[in-house]
């Protein structure tokens, strides 16, 4: 059985070890892995948005069909605002998720 002094010495030794690890900062491998994670998440969000945006003209019928809307009207909404709303919501969700990921990694000191 350990005496009180031995236990205190063991705790103090562990505290010194933890302080040294903390002072050294995060390992380069961890930094690289986290940066790749953020980059991959960004690329995945961008690919999803581009894929969905390129699919929407097929849903409306003929892609690239011009229509004379007259002056002062929004020709971008000629087919209806549904596709643009969905793309906007998806872009917001992807951006918010990526922001939360970056904030959490920064708070942990890993990026």
Secondary structure, DSSP 8 states (H G I E B T S, - for coil): ---HHHHHHHHHHHHHHHHHHHHH-S-HHHHHHHHHHHHHHHHHHHHHHHHHHHHHHHHHSSTT------TTS-GGGTT-SHHHHHHHHHHHHHHHHHHHHHHHHHHTT--
